[in-house]
Amino acid sequence: MGFLNSIYLFGLLSAVIPFLIYLWFRRRAKVIDFSTLRFILEAHRRSVRRIQLRQLIVLILRALILALIAAAIARPILSGALPGLKAQAPTACVIILDNSYSMGYEGIRGRWFDLAKKKALEVLNSLKRGDSASLILASDHPDIRFSSLIQNLDEIRLEIQNATLSYRSTDILRSIEVANELLERSGEENGEIYLITDMRRNGWQNLGGSRLKLKAHLFILPVGEESPDNIAITSVKFNRSILPVNIPVKMDVRVRNFSDAPIKDAVLELSVDGEKRRQMTISIPPGDEVRKEITYIFRTPGYHFGWIQISGDRLAADNRRFFSRYVSGGVKALCISDRTSYLTYALNPSLGLIYEESPAIIPTSLTTERFEREINDIPLESYDLLVLGAGFSMSQTVAARVVDYVENGGKLLVFLGGEDKIPDLKGLEPILPALPVQIREADPPLKLGSFDRRHPALEPFNQEMISGPLSPDFFNIYALKVKDKPENLMRFSDGTPVILDRKTGLGEVVLLNVSSWNLNWTNFPLKPIFLPLVQQIVLYLASPLQETEVGVGDRTVLDVGEIRSVKVSLISEGEFPQISLPVNESGKVEFAGTSMPGIYRIDPSSKGGRTIYLS
C-alpha cells in the first residue's frame, strides 16, 4: 500500500487536536466538604464513569475523522487485492504526464518533471495483474505513446522513465479528451484518468465552456510550488523589416517577471552569429514587464542569426529568444537611363570615394542606346534588379528580354515622368502594374499623400517626412491606367497613385509615377526624402522577404526556387539529425520539424539555390 500524495500524511497530526482541546478546556471540580453522603457518592461515581466513557468514544471518533480526511487527501493506493475479498473488475488507466516546457522548473525538491515521473510510476505500481494502461505526454499537442490500452505495464514504465521535456506550451483539455477517447474504445467499465501537471494557468485556458463528458474518474496530481520564481523573454522585434548593412538597427526586447518577488540585476545578453556582442543588467518589479532597446550594426550582408538571453531564474526554457534576419548589402543594380546622375547618387552616395565598408547598393549605369546595342552580351541574371529611368523606350526584342528576366525571378524598378511625351511601354505591358495615358499639369503643385506604413519598404517613414514642409512638390505627373489590382503603396494628395507594387511570375515590379531627373516636373531629387526612399525600395526588391521566424511546433512554407530538395540542419545548441525535404512543383518546401528551438539552416541540395536561416 502506498500514497500518491504522501506529503499530505502530515495531516495525520491533526488527529491530536481533539485531545488537546479536551485537555485545555477540561473543568476541574471544586472539593466541598459535606456530611456523610455515602450512597449519593456511589451513584455519582457510576454516572460519571458512563459519561466519561461516552466522551472518550466521541473524542476518539473526532480524532479518527480528522485522520481519515488526511489519509484520503494523501490518496492511498493498493498494490493488490486484499486477502479474502473478491477481486474487482480490471482497471483501465490512462496517465497524462505534462511534459510542457514549464515542467522543467528546478524547484526546491527537484525538477518538476522528475517529480511528475515519480508520481506516474507510483500510479503504475498501484495497478494489479489484468489491469491495462496507456500514457499520454501532454503539451499543446498530445503525444499518445500507446494508441490503445495495453496490459504490459513494463512497456509503459519504460516509456515513463525515458520521457523527455518538450519546448511546447500546454493544452490540458485536449489531452483529457484524447484520454477519454482511449477509455471509450477500450470498453472497460472501471476507467481512471490520472493527470500529473504543474497546474500552470495557461494550460487550463481552453476549459471555459467545455462540456466534456468523462467516461472515467479524473484524478489530478499536482506537482511543484504555487508561485515559482520565473522571468522570461517574451518578444524580440526589430524596428524595421529591411536591415541595410552598416546602418544601426534597433531591437525591442521585452522581459517579464512572472514571480511575486522583484528581480534585480539580471544579465541580458545579445549574441550574433554565435558570438556575444552586447551585455546589460535589468531589474523587474514583481509581475511586471520591462522593455529594453538594443542597437546593433551588421557589418556584412547576407543571413545573420542570433539570440537574446537572460540569466537568473530556475526555468531555462524561456530564457532565450532566437532570431534570424537577412541583411541587405552589395545589391547589384543595373540602371538604364540617359540621365542617371541623381539616381546613381541616391543608390550609392559614396560612389567614387574611398570607402572601406561594404556598400548597401552597387549601381552600374548604362544608356538606353548602349543597353539596346549590347543586350545579348549583358548577363541580366547576374544583377539583383534593373532600374529603368528616363528615356527607356526600347525595342520589342529588348523588352521581351526584360520581361523574361522578371518572370523568372528578377526585380524591376521603373521611374515614369520627365519626358515631353508619353513613353512607349507596350513591350513591358505584361509585367507593369500601370501604363501612363496622359500628362497632367498640377497647379498648385501636388504633395505626397497617404502611404502604407505596414509595407516593409515604407516602415522607416512617417507622415511628416512624406508630406511635411521639406517634402517635394510635383508640377507634372502622369494619369495612369491601373491594371490587375496592384498594391498601392503611396498616393499623391489628389489620390493619384505614386508607388505601385506588382508581383508577376517569380519576379516583382515597382513603378514610381515620378521623374528621377527633370526638375521642371518635380524637385523630388533635391529633397531629403529622395535618397532614403529610393534605397528602401531597392533594398526591398533585393531582399528575400519571407517568414524566417516560427514558433516551436508550427509549420512554415519557404520559397526555395527551382531546386529539387533541401537539407535541414540545426546549427545552434541541441541535437537534430540532418534531414532532406522535397520541394513541390511551385518551388516551395514545407518544414514542420520545429520540435526544438534554435537556428535551422536550410541548404539547397543542388547548385543555384541559396541558404536560408530559420529561427
Stockholm file with secondary structure:
# STOCKHOLM 1.0

chainA/1-615         MGFLNSIYLFGLLSAVIPFLIYLWFRRRAKVIDFSTLRFILEAHRRSVRRIQLRQLIVLILRALILALIAAAIARPILSGALPGLKAQAPTACVIILDNSYSMGYEGIRGRWFDLAKKKALEVLNSLKRGDSASLILASDHPDIRFSSLIQNLDEIRLEIQNATLSYRSTDILRSIEVANELLERSGEENGEIYLITDMRRNGWQNLGGSRLKLKAHLFILPVGEESPDNIAITSVKFNRSILPVNIPVKMDVRVRNFSDAPIKDAVLELSVDGEKRRQMTISIPPGDEVRKEITYIFRTPGYHFGWIQISGDRLAADNRRFFSRYVSGGVKALCISDRTSYLTYALNPSLGLIYEESPAIIPTSLTTERFEREINDIPLESYDLLVLGAGFSMSQTVAARVVDYVENGGKLLVFLGGEDKIPDLKGLEPILPALPVQIREADPPLKLGSFDRRHPALEPFNQEMISGPLSPDFFNIYALKVKDKPENLMRFSDGTPVILDRKTGLGEVVLLNVSSWNLNWTNFPLKPIFLPLVQQIVLYLASPLQETEVGVGDRTVLDVGEIRSVKVSLISEGEFPQISLPVNESGKVEFAGTSMPGIYRIDPSSKGGRTIYLS
#=GR chainA/1-615 SS CEETTGGGGGGGGGGGHHHHHHHHHCCCCCCCCCSCCHHHHHHHHHHHHHHHHHHHHHHHHHHHHHHHHHHHHTCEECSSCCTTSCCCCCEEEEEEEECSGGGGCEETTEEHHHHHHHHHHHHHHTCCTTCEEEEEEESSSCEESCSSCBSCHHHHHHHHHHCCCCSCCCCHHHHHHHHHHHHHHHCCSEEEEEEEECCCGGGGGGGTTCCCCCSSEEEEEECSCSSCCCEEEEEEEESCSSEETTSEEEEEEEEEECSSSCEEEEEEEEEETTEEEEEEEEEECTTCEEEEEEEEECCSCEEEEEEEEECSSSCCTTSEEEEEEEEECSEEEEEECSCCHHHHHHHCTTTTSCCCSCCSEEEEEECHHHHHHSGGGCCGGGSSEEEECTTCCCCHHHHHHHHHHHHTTCEEEEECCCSSSCCCCGGGTTTCSEEEEEEEEEEEEECEEEECTTSGGGTTCCHHHHHSTTSCCEEEEEEEEECSCCEEEEEETTSCEEEEEEEETTEEEEEECSCSSCTTTBSGGGSTTHHHHHHHHHHHHHSCCCCCCCCTTCCEEEECCSCSEEEEEECSSSCCCCEEEECCTTSEEEECCCSSCSCEEEEESSTTCCCEEEC
#=GC SS_cons         CEETTGGGGGGGGGGGHHHHHHHHHCCCCCCCCCSCCHHHHHHHHHHHHHHHHHHHHHHHHHHHHHHHHHHHHTCEECSSCCTTSCCCCCEEEEEEEECSGGGGCEETTEEHHHHHHHHHHHHHHTCCTTCEEEEEEESSSCEESCSSCBSCHHHHHHHHHHCCCCSCCCCHHHHHHHHHHHHHHHCCSEEEEEEEECCCGGGGGGGTTCCCCCSSEEEEEECSCSSCCCEEEEEEEESCSSEETTSEEEEEEEEEECSSSCEEEEEEEEEETTEEEEEEEEEECTTCEEEEEEEEECCSCEEEEEEEEECSSSCCTTSEEEEEEEEECSEEEEEECSCCHHHHHHHCTTTTSCCCSCCSEEEEEECHHHHHHSGGGCCGGGSSEEEECTTCCCCHHHHHHHHHHHHTTCEEEEECCCSSSCCCCGGGTTTCSEEEEEEEEEEEEECEEEECTTSGGGTTCCHHHHHSTTSCCEEEEEEEEECSCCEEEEEETTSCEEEEEEEETTEEEEEECSCSSCTTTBSGGGSTTHHHHHHHHHHHHHSCCCCCCCCTTCCEEEECCSCSEEEEEECSSSCCCCEEEECCTTSEEEECCCSSCSCEEEEESSTTCCCEEEC
//
